[in-house]
């Protein structure tokens, strides 16, 4: 019998001291669809004070969440950063509010949690996504995901497409070990010595019998003393399935490169990309990858890195044959030992047409409302989509056939660059604007 007693362990390496949240910033280490239900995650990237992480058991379809289930909002309001190695358990997810435990419990953990909707974990075809975003339904960076079976039609159509997560690296699924598990707890190695963030996350997301213990039978097995139990029973002497500390060296969390700029623009028949780094450590090269949909990327070429330096560096790359419409680009930075990290995705519009919908938008820059105009085709309704620079859809609007103007509300958007995409039948054009 294994109790879920994963300690809030001491990562022997500090954190990503700064920088944006990344896939693999946390990893799920516990799942419980029996009894009072809940889940647990381990922090692999420092979570600053005031940070919010959302969790949902709604299925992600590739572009949006399904509806009908619930959301857990966890906020680090502890007054200090939550350091790597901390294990946080969200217990009693069917309650309002759920309990937050240190490790898997029973001590009170960092932060607070609230629930909206019906966050009831099923004993089959269940998924949980973790992400940061502007709201429960608007993710900006997916951190982790876990599935009791798989990310496919068997789990209600849940997918990893469009999340940036990779099965076995930053997401876990139990189909190959034991489909539709009721309880799963991590029992594997916690030695992340000399590993990157992605490699450390892979350690926790590799599902096999050596790494995970599961339970799947009738009734409530969360505290039956057999197989995997979750959370740790009250009064238990240890608080974690893992008694050893998580061993990650001081080099972990030091960004291989500190990227301070990544942007692109059209120049005649090509797209020019440029980026700058403030510092670099063991930077062998940076691969430029391109995608037509923001999901499936193909490498275009590589730019040699500067190795290790404290001096700012500037780089350029030219895409001589861009795709029509929106092109998505991202950087894959590789170390000399083959370890790699992905950096932010940007979108660059390449439209070679001289006619078509002829969309216009003003003022640009804009503060509250963007006035859009286009050439209206007889009998054709128009769809307007608001996209961020990664190509993620933020809002959709419909204009009736014959209408060729629309006021797009922008008041709630943060300052930055956005795309407005206008579609009529098979025609689709986009333009970039700045929100101030």
C-alpha positions as CSV (number, residue, x, y, z in Angstrom):
1,X,0.0,0.0,0.0
2,X,1.3,3.4,-1.0
3,X,0.0,6.6,0.6
4,X,0.1,9.8,-1.3
5,X,2.7,11.5,0.9
6,X,4.8,13.4,-1.6
7,X,6.7,15.9,0.4
8,X,7.0,19.6,-0.3
9,X,10.5,18.8,-1.3
10,X,13.6,20.9,-1.4
11,X,14.6,21.4,-5.0
12,X,18.3,21.8,-4.7
13,X,18.3,24.5,-7.3
14,X,16.5,27.7,-7.3
15,X,14.0,28.4,-9.9
16,X,13.5,30.3,-12.9
17,X,14.0,33.5,-11.0
18,X,12.3,35.6,-13.6
19,X,10.7,35.2,-17.0
20,X,7.3,34.1,-18.3
21,X,5.5,30.9,-17.3
22,X,6.4,28.0,-19.5
23,X,5.0,24.6,-20.3
24,X,6.4,22.3,-17.7
25,X,6.4,25.0,-15.0
26,X,4.4,22.5,-12.9
27,X,3.7,18.8,-13.2
28,X,0.8,16.8,-12.0
29,X,1.8,14.2,-9.3
30,X,-1.6,13.1,-8.0
31,X,-5.1,12.4,-9.4
32,X,-8.1,11.3,-7.4
33,X,-11.6,10.8,-8.8
34,X,-12.9,8.8,-5.8
35,X,-14.2,10.1,-2.4
36,X,-13.8,13.8,-2.0
37,X,-11.7,14.0,-5.2
38,X,-8.7,16.2,-5.9
39,X,-5.3,16.5,-7.6
40,X,-1.7,17.5,-6.7
41,X,1.0,19.3,-8.6
42,X,4.7,19.9,-8.0
43,X,6.2,23.3,-8.7
44,X,9.1,23.2,-11.1
45,X,9.3,26.9,-12.0
46,X,9.1,29.5,-9.3
47,X,5.5,30.9,-8.9
48,X,5.6,34.6,-7.9
49,X,3.4,36.0,-5.2
50,X,0.1,37.1,-6.7
51,X,0.2,34.6,-9.6
52,X,-3.0,32.8,-10.6
53,X,-3.1,29.3,-12.1
54,X,-6.3,27.9,-13.5
55,X,-7.4,24.3,-13.7
56,X,-10.3,22.8,-15.6
57,X,-11.8,19.5,-16.3
58,X,-13.5,20.8,-19.5
59,X,-12.1,19.3,-22.6
60,X,-9.8,21.5,-24.8
61,X,-10.9,21.1,-28.4
62,X,-7.8,22.7,-30.0
63,X,-9.0,26.3,-29.9
64,X,-11.3,26.6,-26.9
65,X,-12.7,24.7,-23.9
66,X,-15.9,22.7,-24.0
67,X,-18.6,23.8,-21.5
68,X,-20.5,22.0,-18.8
69,X,-17.8,21.3,-16.3
70,X,-15.9,23.4,-13.9
71,X,-12.8,25.5,-13.1
72,X,-10.5,25.8,-10.1
73,X,-8.7,29.1,-9.6
74,X,-5.6,28.8,-7.4
75,X,-3.9,32.1,-6.3
76,X,-0.5,32.3,-4.6
77,X,-1.4,34.9,-2.0
78,X,1.1,33.6,0.5
79,X,3.1,36.8,0.5
80,X,6.2,35.2,-1.1
81,X,7.1,33.1,-4.1
82,X,6.3,29.4,-4.2
83,X,9.7,27.7,-4.8
84,X,10.4,24.7,-7.0
85,X,9.9,21.4,-5.1
86,X,6.8,22.6,-3.4
87,X,3.9,20.2,-3.7
88,X,0.4,21.6,-3.6
89,X,-2.7,19.5,-3.3
90,X,-6.2,20.8,-4.3
91,X,-8.5,18.6,-2.1
92,X,-12.3,18.3,-2.1
93,X,-12.7,19.8,-5.5
94,X,-16.5,19.3,-5.3
95,X,-16.5,21.7,-2.3
96,X,-16.8,25.5,-2.2
97,X,-14.0,26.4,-1.7
98,X,-11.7,23.4,-2.2
99,X,-9.0,22.8,0.4
100,X,-5.4,23.7,-0.4
101,X,-2.9,21.3,1.3
102,X,0.9,21.4,1.7
103,X,2.2,18.3,0.0
104,X,-0.7,16.0,-0.3
105,X,-2.0,17.0,3.2
106,X,-3.1,17.3,5.8
107,X,-1.3,20.5,6.6
108,X,-2.6,23.7,5.0
109,X,-0.8,24.6,1.9
110,X,0.3,27.8,0.1
111,X,-2.3,29.9,-1.7
112,X,-6.1,29.7,-1.8
113,X,-8.5,28.0,-4.3
114,X,-12.0,28.8,-5.5
115,X,-14.3,26.8,-7.7
116,X,-16.8,27.7,-10.3
117,X,-19.0,25.3,-12.1
118,X,-19.1,21.5,-11.6
119,X,-15.6,20.3,-11.0
120,X,-16.5,16.6,-10.5
121,X,-13.8,14.3,-11.6
122,X,-15.2,11.2,-13.4
123,X,-13.8,7.7,-12.9
124,X,-13.4,7.4,-16.7
125,X,-12.3,9.6,-19.6
126,X,-11.3,12.5,-17.4
127,X,-8.8,15.3,-18.1
128,X,-7.4,18.2,-16.2
129,X,-5.6,21.2,-17.8
130,X,-3.4,23.7,-15.9
131,X,-2.7,27.1,-17.4
132,X,-2.2,30.8,-16.9
133,X,-4.4,33.2,-18.7
134,X,-6.6,36.3,-18.7
135,X,-9.6,34.4,-17.4
136,X,-10.7,30.8,-16.7
137,X,-11.7,30.4,-20.4
138,X,-8.9,32.4,-22.0
139,X,-5.5,30.5,-21.5
140,X,-2.3,32.2,-22.6
141,X,0.2,29.5,-21.5
142,X,-0.6,25.9,-20.8
143,X,1.6,24.5,-18.0
144,X,0.6,20.9,-17.7
145,X,-2.2,18.4,-18.3
146,X,-3.2,14.9,-17.1
147,X,-5.7,12.4,-18.5
148,X,-7.1,9.3,-16.7
149,X,-7.0,7.5,-20.1
150,X,-5.8,9.6,-23.1
151,X,-6.1,12.8,-25.1
152,X,-8.3,11.6,-27.9
153,X,-12.0,10.8,-28.7
154,X,-12.1,8.5,-25.7
155,X,-11.8,11.5,-23.4
156,X,-14.6,13.5,-24.9
157,X,-12.5,14.8,-27.7
158,X,-9.9,16.4,-25.4
159,X,-6.6,17.2,-27.2
160,X,-3.2,18.6,-26.6
161,X,-3.4,20.4,-30.0
162,X,-2.9,24.1,-29.7
163,X,-1.7,23.9,-26.1
164,X,2.1,23.7,-26.7
165,X,2.1,20.6,-24.3
166,X,3.7,17.4,-25.4
167,X,2.6,14.0,-24.1
168,X,5.3,12.4,-22.0
169,X,7.1,15.7,-21.6
170,X,4.6,18.2,-20.2
171,X,1.5,16.1,-20.1
172,X,0.6,12.7,-18.7
173,X,-1.9,10.1,-19.8
174,X,-2.5,6.6,-18.3
175,X,-4.1,4.6,-21.2
176,X,-1.0,2.5,-21.7
177,X,-0.5,1.7,-18.0
178,X,-4.2,1.3,-16.9
179,X,-7.0,3.1,-18.8
180,X,-9.5,5.1,-16.8
181,X,-7.6,5.1,-13.5
182,X,-9.5,6.3,-10.4
183,X,-6.4,7.2,-8.5
184,X,-2.8,7.9,-9.6
185,X,0.2,9.0,-7.6
186,X,3.7,9.6,-8.7
187,X,6.3,7.2,-7.1
188,X,9.3,7.7,-9.5
189,X,12.7,9.4,-9.3
190,X,13.0,13.0,-8.2
191,X,16.5,13.4,-9.3
192,X,16.6,16.3,-11.8
193,X,20.4,16.7,-11.5
194,X,21.8,18.4,-14.6
195,X,18.4,18.4,-16.3
196,X,16.7,21.4,-18.0
197,X,13.1,22.4,-17.1
198,X,11.7,20.4,-20.0
199,X,13.8,17.3,-19.0
200,X,12.7,17.6,-15.4
201,X,9.1,17.9,-16.4
202,X,9.5,14.8,-18.6
203,X,10.7,12.9,-15.5
204,X,7.3,13.4,-13.9
205,X,5.2,13.0,-17.0
206,X,6.7,9.6,-18.1
207,X,3.9,7.2,-17.3
208,X,5.0,3.6,-16.5
209,X,4.8,1.2,-13.5
210,X,8.1,2.4,-12.1
211,X,6.9,6.1,-12.0
212,X,3.2,5.9,-11.1
213,X,1.0,3.7,-8.9
214,X,-2.7,3.5,-9.8
215,X,-5.9,2.2,-8.4
216,X,-9.1,1.2,-10.2
217,X,-11.9,-0.7,-8.6
218,X,-15.4,-0.2,-7.4
219,X,-16.2,2.1,-4.5
220,X,-14.1,4.7,-2.8
221,X,-10.4,3.6,-2.8
222,X,-8.9,7.0,-1.9
223,X,-8.4,6.0,1.7
224,X,-8.8,2.2,1.7
225,X,-5.2,1.4,2.6
226,X,-4.6,-0.6,-0.5
227,X,-2.8,0.5,-3.7
228,X,-2.5,4.2,-4.2
229,X,-4.2,6.4,-1.5
230,X,-4.9,10.1,-2.0
231,X,-4.5,12.4,-0.1
232,X,-2.4,11.3,2.8
233,X,-4.6,10.1,5.7
234,X,-5.0,12.7,8.5
235,X,-2.4,11.9,11.2
236,X,-0.1,10.2,8.8
237,X,3.5,10.4,9.8
238,X,4.8,11.3,6.4
239,X,3.3,13.6,3.8
240,X,4.2,12.3,0.4
241,X,4.6,9.3,-1.7
242,X,8.3,10.4,-2.1
243,X,10.4,10.7,1.0
244,X,13.6,11.8,-0.8
245,X,14.1,15.5,-1.7
246,X,14.0,16.5,-5.3
247,X,17.6,16.9,-6.4
248,X,18.0,19.6,-9.0
249,X,21.4,21.4,-9.2
250,X,22.1,25.1,-9.0
251,X,22.4,25.3,-12.8
252,X,18.7,24.4,-13.3
253,X,16.6,27.4,-13.7
254,X,19.4,29.5,-15.2
255,X,17.9,30.5,-18.5
256,X,20.1,29.3,-21.4
257,X,19.3,32.6,-23.1
258,X,17.5,35.6,-21.8
259,X,15.4,36.7,-24.7
260,X,14.5,40.4,-24.7
261,X,13.1,40.7,-28.2
262,X,11.6,38.5,-30.9
263,X,9.7,40.1,-33.7
264,X,9.1,39.8,-37.4
265,X,8.0,42.0,-40.3
266,X,7.3,41.6,-44.0
267,X,9.9,43.0,-46.4
268,X,9.0,42.8,-50.1
269,X,8.5,39.1,-50.9
270,X,10.0,37.8,-47.6
271,X,9.6,37.9,-43.8
272,X,12.5,39.1,-41.7
273,X,12.8,37.9,-38.1
274,X,15.1,39.4,-35.5
275,X,15.7,38.7,-31.9
276,X,18.1,39.9,-29.1
277,X,19.4,38.2,-26.0
278,X,20.7,39.9,-22.9
279,X,22.8,36.9,-21.7
280,X,23.5,33.4,-22.9
281,X,24.7,30.2,-21.3
282,X,26.0,27.2,-23.3
283,X,23.9,28.4,-26.3
284,X,24.8,26.2,-29.3
285,X,22.2,27.4,-31.8
286,X,18.7,28.7,-32.2
287,X,16.4,26.9,-34.6
288,X,13.7,29.0,-36.3
289,X,10.4,27.0,-36.7
290,X,7.4,28.0,-38.7
291,X,3.7,26.9,-38.7
292,X,0.6,27.6,-40.7
293,X,-1.7,26.9,-37.8
294,X,0.3,27.6,-34.6
295,X,0.3,23.9,-33.7
296,X,2.5,22.0,-36.2
297,X,5.9,23.6,-36.6
298,X,8.6,22.8,-39.2
299,X,12.2,23.9,-38.8
300,X,13.3,26.5,-41.4
301,X,17.0,26.9,-40.4
302,X,19.4,27.5,-37.6
303,X,21.4,30.4,-36.3
304,X,24.6,29.8,-34.4
305,X,24.6,31.0,-30.8
306,X,27.3,32.8,-28.9
307,X,27.9,30.1,-26.3
308,X,28.3,31.7,-22.9
309,X,28.3,35.4,-22.7
310,X,27.1,38.3,-20.5
311,X,27.0,40.6,-23.5
312,X,23.8,41.4,-25.5
313,X,23.6,39.6,-28.8
314,X,21.5,40.4,-31.9
315,X,20.3,37.8,-34.5
316,X,18.5,37.8,-37.8
317,X,16.8,35.3,-40.0
318,X,15.0,35.7,-43.4
319,X,12.1,33.5,-44.5
320,X,12.4,33.7,-48.2
321,X,9.2,31.8,-49.0
322,X,6.6,32.7,-46.4
323,X,3.2,31.2,-46.4
324,X,0.2,33.2,-47.6
325,X,-1.6,34.8,-44.7
326,X,-0.5,34.4,-41.0
327,X,2.9,32.8,-40.5
328,X,3.7,31.6,-36.9
329,X,7.3,31.5,-35.8
330,X,9.0,30.3,-32.7
331,X,12.6,29.8,-31.5
332,X,14.0,26.5,-30.3
333,X,17.2,27.2,-28.3
334,X,19.6,24.2,-28.0
335,X,22.5,23.7,-25.7
336,X,25.8,22.0,-26.5
337,X,24.6,18.8,-24.8
338,X,21.4,18.6,-26.9
339,X,19.0,20.0,-24.3
340,X,16.6,22.5,-25.7
341,X,13.9,25.0,-24.7
342,X,11.1,26.6,-26.8
343,X,10.6,30.4,-26.6
344,X,7.6,32.6,-27.5
345,X,5.6,32.2,-30.6
346,X,4.9,35.3,-32.8
347,X,2.6,35.8,-35.8
348,X,3.6,37.7,-38.9
349,X,1.1,38.5,-41.7
350,X,2.1,37.9,-45.3
351,X,-0.5,38.9,-47.8
352,X,0.6,39.2,-51.4
353,X,-2.9,40.0,-52.8
354,X,-3.5,43.5,-54.2
355,X,-7.3,43.2,-54.1
356,X,-9.9,41.1,-52.3
357,X,-11.7,42.2,-49.1
358,X,-9.6,45.4,-48.9
359,X,-10.0,45.6,-45.1
360,X,-9.2,48.8,-43.3
361,X,-9.1,49.5,-39.5
362,X,-8.7,52.8,-37.7
363,X,-7.6,54.5,-35.6
364,X,-4.3,52.6,-35.3
365,X,-3.0,52.7,-32.5
366,X,-6.4,52.4,-30.9
367,X,-7.7,52.6,-27.3
368,X,-11.3,51.5,-26.9
369,X,-13.0,50.7,-30.3
370,X,-11.5,49.7,-33.6
371,X,-13.5,50.8,-36.7
372,X,-13.3,48.1,-39.3
373,X,-14.3,48.3,-43.0
374,X,-14.2,45.9,-45.9
375,X,-15.7,45.3,-49.3
376,X,-19.0,43.5,-48.7
377,X,-19.9,40.7,-51.2
378,X,-23.6,40.4,-52.0
379,X,-25.3,37.8,-49.9
380,X,-22.2,37.0,-47.9
381,X,-22.1,37.4,-44.1
382,X,-18.8,38.4,-42.6
383,X,-16.9,36.9,-39.7
384,X,-14.4,39.0,-37.7
385,X,-11.9,37.3,-35.5
386,X,-9.7,39.1,-32.9
387,X,-6.3,37.3,-32.5
388,X,-3.2,37.9,-30.4
389,X,0.3,37.7,-31.7
390,X,0.5,34.0,-31.3
391,X,-2.6,33.5,-33.4
392,X,-4.8,32.6,-30.5
393,X,-8.4,33.6,-31.0
394,X,-9.7,36.1,-28.4
395,X,-13.1,36.9,-29.8
396,X,-15.4,36.3,-32.8
397,X,-18.0,38.7,-34.2
398,X,-20.5,38.2,-37.1
399,X,-21.8,40.9,-39.5
400,X,-24.9,40.3,-41.6
401,X,-24.8,40.0,-45.4
402,X,-24.4,43.4,-47.0
403,X,-22.8,45.0,-43.9
404,X,-19.3,46.3,-44.4
405,X,-18.5,48.1,-41.2
406,X,-18.1,47.0,-37.6
407,X,-16.9,48.5,-34.3
408,X,-14.7,46.0,-32.5
409,X,-14.6,46.6,-28.7
410,X,-11.1,46.5,-27.2
411,X,-11.4,48.2,-23.8
412,X,-10.5,45.1,-21.8
413,X,-7.5,44.1,-23.8
414,X,-4.0,44.9,-22.4
415,X,-1.6,47.0,-24.4
416,X,0.0,45.2,-27.3
417,X,-0.1,44.1,-30.9
418,X,-3.1,42.2,-32.3
419,X,-4.6,40.9,-35.5
420,X,-8.0,41.5,-36.9
421,X,-9.0,38.7,-39.4
422,X,-12.0,39.3,-41.7
423,X,-13.5,36.3,-43.5
424,X,-16.2,36.2,-46.2
425,X,-16.9,32.8,-47.7
426,X,-13.5,31.5,-48.9
427,X,-11.8,34.9,-48.7
428,X,-9.9,35.8,-45.6
429,X,-7.6,38.7,-44.9
430,X,-6.0,40.1,-41.7
431,X,-4.2,43.2,-40.5
432,X,-2.2,44.1,-37.5
433,X,-3.0,46.9,-35.1
434,X,-1.8,48.2,-31.8
435,X,-3.9,48.6,-28.6
436,X,-2.8,51.3,-26.3
